[in-house]
């Protein structure tokens, strides 16, 4: 990411999480049933569904 200096431990954890998600065709996203929870779930699931995979 340009302009951001993430700590190496955080960057490593994010890469591991991304690799785990990429290895599956379906993910299940849980959120609170309020404005910020629904928004967060939409943000999290958007890149996954853009790749033609399903999320719930």
Secondary structure by P-SEA (a helix, b strand, c coil): cccccccaaaaaaaaaaaaaaaaccbbbbbbcccaaaaaaaaaaaaaaaaaccccc
